[in-house]
Amino acid sequence: MNPPRIGLRCDAGPRTGVGHLVRCLALGEELLARGARVELFGSVERVGWASAQLTARGIPVRPGPDTPDGLVEAARRHALDALVLDSYELDPAGAGALRAASVVTLAIVDGDTRGQDADLYLDQNFGADTPDPAHRPAGGLPDGPPHTLPGGSPDGGAVGRPGGRTLAGVRYALLRDAVTAARPTAPPPATPTRRPRVLAFFGGTDAVGAAPVLARVLFGTGHPLELTVVVGRPEIGAELAQVVPGRGQSLRPVAPTDALPTLIGAADLVVSAAGTSTWELCCLGAPAALVCVVDNQRDSYHRVVAHGLAAGLGELPDLIVPGLAGRTARADAARTLRTLLASPRRRAALAARAWATVDGRGRTRVADALLARIADRTGVLNP
């Protein structure tokens, strides 16, 4: 029997960033390892690192249709058994049109389904598997007996929604091979150091220009540190060149790299955006301080910080606003960073909770659900 053919519909670029692509790529790696055929439908513009990732895995890139009719036509032309939809901008009617055409659909969402009618929904955000995140325990969901959530099913985090099943919570976090391979067997211990090594990165393109802002806040702590910044775009590099470290501080810019998990593992503290990379940091047991850079990160950011998986530095618009409000926000963020830089025990506590929360096997669970649904719909056996 022919292997299942699965499409990934997402885009990446300087404006949209690479978060959607990174999590689709993680699922694609799992599906390829199981013998499925995987194709990406979308645009990958001015992000050489992302294009190289797809080429290295043999995932072809096709034009990405935006309309329901276009999605159905592409699925038929390429004989797709399933299409994964990961976009905030696609017409939400596309999922229902694909289902009506007997194409299994998986919609990756961040809280809001946008009215999509999919076979499966994936919301990998912390607390998505409980109706009251304030009561969500730190440490994540362990593998073990199934549990039932209000309005859900005894399916280990799978919650029912009209039209399909939701895979909810960080036990379904999609992580790439490079991340899961680098996961340590235990979270890092408290390690005193006079000049902590700090890594800062804000997505594949740093679409909102967070790196220079946080570099200034880090240097504003006055604490000795070695700062490495991943420079997503030339414009970011040009602005970083104007940032002057203080006494005992240094700044090293680096280009986007496949070795990011290695850089994370070598850092005493990581400063990043509260996006999809949060789950990579947790899986790797990285002591992290997060900044909320866009509105759709806000809920997840507050949940993660409230449960002690990472320290919170506030929201980027507050850090860049002029006047007293901006100075106050930057001073608060600097105070948080100064405490972390000076306290290996605080860093180790964050790392331990984060490591225990994300086990790195989320994509296996998602692939199981997707391939089972394809088998039910088409009779293609689960590889």
matplotlib code that plots the C-alpha trace (Angstrom):
import matplotlib.pyplot as plt

x = [0.0, 1.2, 2.5, 0.3, 0.9, 0.7, 1.0, 2.1, 0.4, 2.4, 4.5, 7.8, 9.4, 10.7, 7.2, 5.6, 8.7, 9.5, 7.5, 4.8, 7.4, 9.5, 6.6, 5.4, 9.0, 9.1, 6.0, 7.3, 10.5, 8.4, 6.1, 9.1, 10.7, 7.5, 7.7, 5.1, 5.6, 5.7, 5.4, 5.2, 2.7, 3.6, 6.2, 9.6, 10.9, 14.3, 14.9, 17.9, 18.1, 14.5, 14.9, 18.1, 16.2, 13.6, 16.1, 18.2, 15.1, 14.0, 10.7, 9.6, 8.1, 4.9, 2.9, 0.7, -3.0, -4.9, -8.6, -10.7, -11.1, -7.3, -6.5, -8.9, -7.5, -3.9, -4.8, -6.4, -3.5, -0.9, -3.1, -2.8, -4.4, -4.0, -3.2, -1.8, -2.9, -0.7, -1.6, -3.4, -4.2, -5.8, -9.5, -10.9, -13.4, -10.5, -10.5, -14.2, -13.7, -10.9, -12.9, -15.8, -13.3, -12.3, -8.9, -8.0, -7.2, -5.1, -5.4, -2.5, -4.0, -3.0, -6.2, -8.6, -9.6, -10.8, -14.0, -12.1, -13.9, -11.0, -10.7, -7.9, -6.9, -3.5, -3.0, 0.4, 0.3, 0.8, -2.6, -4.5, -5.7, -7.5, -10.3, -8.7, -5.0, -4.6, -5.1, -2.7, 0.1, 3.7, 5.6, 3.4, 1.4, 3.3, 2.8, 0.4, -3.3, -5.6, -7.4, -10.7, -11.0, -14.3, -15.9, -13.2, -12.5, -10.3, -7.6, -4.5, -5.0, -7.4, -10.4, -13.5, -14.6, -17.3, -16.0, -13.0, -10.6, -8.2, -4.7, -4.2, -1.2, 2.5, 2.5, 1.8, 4.5, 6.2, 10.0, 12.6, 15.2, 17.9, 16.1, 15.1, 18.5, 20.1, 17.7, 19.8, 19.0, 18.5, 18.1, 21.3, 22.4, 23.1, 26.6, 28.1, 29.9, 31.3, 30.4, 27.2, 26.9, 23.7, 22.1, 19.4, 17.3, 13.8, 12.7, 14.2, 13.9, 13.3, 10.4, 9.7, 13.3, 13.5, 17.2, 18.6, 16.0, 16.8, 20.6, 20.4, 18.3, 20.8, 23.8, 21.7, 21.8, 25.5, 26.3, 29.3, 28.1, 29.0, 26.1, 25.6, 22.8, 21.3, 20.9, 17.8, 18.1, 20.8, 18.8, 19.0, 22.8, 23.2, 21.2, 23.1, 26.4, 25.3, 24.8, 27.8, 28.5, 29.6, 32.5, 32.9, 30.3, 30.7, 28.5, 28.9, 26.4, 25.9, 23.8, 20.8, 22.3, 21.4, 23.5, 21.0, 20.3, 24.0, 24.1, 21.2, 22.8, 26.0, 24.2, 23.7, 20.6, 18.5, 16.5, 13.9, 10.4, 7.4, 6.7, 7.1, 10.8, 9.5, 8.8, 12.3, 13.8, 11.7, 12.6, 16.3, 16.1, 17.2, 16.9, 15.0, 13.6, 10.9, 9.4, 6.0, 6.6, 3.2, -0.4, -1.0, 1.8, 0.2, -1.9, 0.8, 3.4, 1.4, 0.7, 4.4, 5.6, 2.9, 3.9, 7.6, 8.8, 10.5, 11.0, 8.9, 10.4, 7.1, 5.8, 8.0, 5.8, 6.1, 9.8, 10.2, 7.6, 9.2, 8.9, 8.4, 6.4, 9.1, 11.9, 9.9, 9.3, 12.9, 14.0, 11.7, 13.0, 16.6, 15.9, 14.6, 17.6, 20.0, 18.6, 18.9, 22.4, 23.5, 21.6, 22.5, 20.0, 17.1, 18.3, 18.5, 15.0, 13.5, 15.4, 14.2, 10.5, 10.8, 12.6, 10.0, 7.2, 8.1, 9.3, 10.1, 7.7, 4.8, 5.3, 5.1, 1.6, 0.5, 1.7, -0.1, -3.4, -3.0, -2.0, -4.8, -7.3, -5.9, -6.2, -9.8, -10.6, -8.6, -7.6, -3.9, -2.1, -0.3, 3.5]
y = [0.0, 3.5, 5.6, 8.5, 11.8, 14.8, 18.5, 21.3, 24.6, 27.5, 30.5, 32.0, 35.3, 38.5, 39.7, 36.4, 34.9, 31.2, 29.8, 28.2, 26.6, 25.3, 23.4, 22.1, 21.0, 19.1, 17.2, 16.7, 15.1, 12.6, 11.8, 11.3, 8.9, 6.8, 6.6, 9.2, 11.6, 15.2, 18.4, 22.0, 24.4, 28.0, 30.7, 30.8, 34.3, 35.7, 33.1, 31.1, 29.0, 27.8, 27.0, 25.0, 23.0, 21.9, 21.1, 19.0, 16.9, 16.5, 18.4, 20.0, 23.5, 24.2, 27.4, 28.0, 28.4, 30.9, 30.1, 27.1, 26.1, 26.5, 24.3, 21.6, 21.8, 21.5, 18.6, 16.8, 17.6, 16.2, 13.3, 14.4, 12.3, 15.1, 18.7, 20.5, 24.1, 26.5, 30.1, 33.0, 34.5, 31.6, 31.7, 29.6, 28.0, 26.1, 23.3, 22.5, 22.5, 20.0, 17.8, 17.9, 16.7, 13.8, 15.3, 14.9, 18.2, 19.1, 22.8, 24.1, 26.8, 29.1, 29.2, 30.6, 28.1, 31.0, 29.0, 26.3, 22.9, 20.5, 16.8, 17.5, 20.7, 21.1, 23.7, 23.0, 25.9, 25.5, 25.3, 24.6, 21.3, 22.8, 25.3, 27.2, 27.8, 29.3, 25.9, 24.2, 22.5, 23.1, 20.1, 19.3, 16.2, 12.9, 9.9, 7.6, 6.7, 8.8, 11.6, 13.3, 17.1, 19.0, 18.9, 16.5, 12.9, 10.3, 10.9, 12.2, 15.9, 15.5, 17.7, 17.6, 20.5, 20.7, 18.9, 17.3, 16.4, 18.8, 17.7, 20.2, 21.2, 20.9, 17.1, 17.7, 20.3, 19.9, 19.8, 19.2, 16.4, 18.8, 19.8, 16.3, 14.9, 17.6, 17.1, 16.4, 13.4, 15.8, 19.5, 21.5, 22.0, 25.3, 26.4, 29.6, 31.8, 35.3, 36.2, 34.3, 33.3, 34.7, 33.8, 36.0, 35.1, 36.1, 33.8, 33.1, 36.7, 38.8, 40.3, 42.9, 44.0, 42.8, 41.9, 45.5, 46.4, 43.4, 43.8, 47.3, 46.0, 43.3, 45.6, 48.0, 45.5, 46.4, 42.7, 41.2, 38.9, 37.4, 38.0, 36.1, 37.4, 35.6, 38.2, 37.4, 40.2, 42.6, 45.5, 43.9, 43.6, 47.2, 48.3, 46.0, 47.5, 50.7, 48.9, 49.5, 46.9, 48.1, 47.1, 43.3, 42.8, 41.6, 41.2, 38.6, 38.6, 35.3, 34.4, 32.0, 28.6, 24.9, 24.7, 26.8, 23.8, 23.6, 27.4, 27.0, 24.1, 26.1, 29.2, 30.1, 32.1, 32.4, 35.5, 34.9, 35.7, 33.8, 32.0, 28.4, 28.5, 28.4, 24.7, 24.1, 25.9, 23.8, 20.6, 21.5, 22.5, 26.0, 28.7, 31.4, 34.9, 35.6, 38.7, 38.9, 40.4, 40.0, 39.9, 36.2, 35.2, 37.0, 34.2, 31.6, 34.1, 34.8, 31.1, 30.1, 32.8, 32.2, 28.6, 29.3, 27.7, 31.0, 34.5, 37.3, 40.5, 42.0, 43.0, 44.5, 47.5, 48.5, 48.2, 50.5, 53.2, 56.6, 58.5, 57.3, 54.2, 52.9, 53.6, 51.9, 48.8, 48.6, 49.0, 46.2, 43.9, 44.8, 44.0, 40.5, 39.9, 41.1, 38.7, 35.8, 36.7, 36.8, 33.6, 30.2, 28.7, 30.7, 29.8, 26.1, 26.2, 27.6, 25.0, 22.1, 23.0, 23.7, 20.4, 18.4, 20.0, 19.2, 15.7, 16.1, 13.3, 15.6, 15.2, 11.4, 11.8, 14.2, 11.9, 9.0, 10.9, 12.2, 8.9, 7.1, 9.6, 9.1, 5.3, 5.7, 7.9, 6.2, 2.8, 3.7, 1.8, 3.7, 3.5]
z = [0.0, -0.8, 2.1, 3.2, 1.5, 3.9, 3.2, 5.5, 4.8, 6.4, 5.5, 6.8, 6.2, 7.8, 8.6, 9.7, 11.3, 11.3, 14.2, 12.1, 9.9, 12.8, 14.4, 11.0, 10.3, 13.6, 12.7, 9.2, 10.6, 12.6, 9.6, 7.3, 9.8, 9.6, 5.9, 5.0, 2.0, 3.2, 1.1, 2.2, 0.7, 1.3, 0.9, 2.5, 1.8, 2.7, 5.4, 4.1, 7.3, 6.9, 3.2, 4.0, 6.7, 4.2, 1.5, 3.9, 4.7, 1.1, 1.7, -1.5, -1.4, -3.5, -3.9, -0.9, -1.9, 0.3, -0.6, 0.3, -3.3, -3.9, -0.9, -2.2, -5.7, -4.4, -2.2, -5.2, -7.6, -5.2, -4.0, -0.4, 2.3, 4.9, 5.1, 8.2, 8.4, 10.5, 9.8, 11.3, 7.9, 5.9, 5.2, 8.1, 5.8, 4.2, 6.8, 6.3, 2.5, 2.8, 5.1, 2.6, 0.0, 2.2, 3.0, 6.7, 8.3, 11.3, 12.3, 14.5, 16.7, 19.6, 21.6, 19.0, 16.3, 14.1, 13.3, 11.5, 11.1, 11.2, 12.0, 14.5, 16.4, 18.0, 20.7, 22.2, 24.6, 28.3, 30.1, 26.9, 28.4, 31.3, 31.5, 34.4, 33.8, 37.3, 38.7, 36.3, 38.3, 37.4, 36.0, 33.0, 32.2, 32.8, 30.7, 32.5, 32.8, 30.6, 32.3, 31.5, 31.4, 31.6, 28.2, 27.0, 26.7, 28.5, 26.0, 27.7, 26.9, 23.9, 24.3, 22.1, 19.9, 17.3, 14.2, 15.6, 18.5, 20.1, 21.2, 24.0, 26.1, 26.1, 26.0, 22.3, 21.8, 18.3, 18.6, 16.0, 15.9, 16.8, 20.0, 21.2, 20.5, 22.7, 25.6, 28.8, 31.0, 33.9, 34.3, 34.8, 38.4, 40.0, 38.7, 40.1, 37.6, 37.8, 34.2, 33.2, 29.5, 28.2, 24.9, 23.3, 20.3, 19.2, 16.5, 13.1, 11.9, 15.0, 13.1, 15.9, 16.5, 20.1, 20.2, 20.5, 23.1, 25.4, 24.8, 26.2, 29.2, 29.9, 29.8, 31.9, 34.8, 35.3, 35.9, 34.2, 31.4, 28.0, 25.7, 22.4, 20.2, 17.2, 14.5, 12.5, 9.9, 8.7, 10.1, 13.6, 13.2, 12.3, 15.4, 17.7, 16.5, 18.2, 21.6, 23.9, 26.6, 30.0, 32.1, 32.3, 29.6, 26.0, 22.9, 20.2, 17.3, 15.4, 12.4, 12.6, 13.0, 13.1, 16.3, 18.4, 20.7, 21.4, 22.2, 24.5, 26.3, 26.9, 28.2, 31.9, 31.0, 27.8, 26.9, 24.3, 23.0, 24.5, 21.2, 20.0, 21.1, 24.7, 24.4, 23.0, 26.0, 28.4, 26.8, 27.0, 30.6, 29.9, 32.6, 30.6, 30.9, 28.4, 26.8, 25.2, 21.8, 20.1, 21.3, 20.5, 23.0, 25.9, 27.4, 27.1, 28.5, 31.6, 32.2, 31.8, 34.1, 36.7, 37.0, 37.3, 34.0, 33.1, 34.4, 32.9, 31.5, 30.4, 27.0, 24.3, 23.6, 27.2, 27.1, 24.1, 25.0, 25.7, 29.0, 32.5, 31.6, 29.4, 31.9, 34.7, 32.5, 31.6, 35.2, 36.3, 33.5, 34.4, 38.1, 37.2, 35.0, 37.6, 40.1, 37.7, 36.7, 40.4, 41.5, 40.1, 42.4, 40.9, 37.4, 38.4, 39.8, 36.6, 34.6, 36.7, 36.4, 32.7, 32.0, 33.9, 31.9, 28.3, 27.6, 23.9, 22.7, 21.7, 18.0, 18.4, 20.0, 17.3, 14.5, 16.1, 16.1, 12.5, 11.0, 12.9, 11.4, 7.9, 8.4, 9.4, 6.5, 3.7, 4.8, 4.6, 7.3, 10.0, 9.2]

ax = plt.figure().add_subplot(projection="3d")
ax.plot(x, y, z, "-o")
ax.set_aspect("equal")
plt.show()
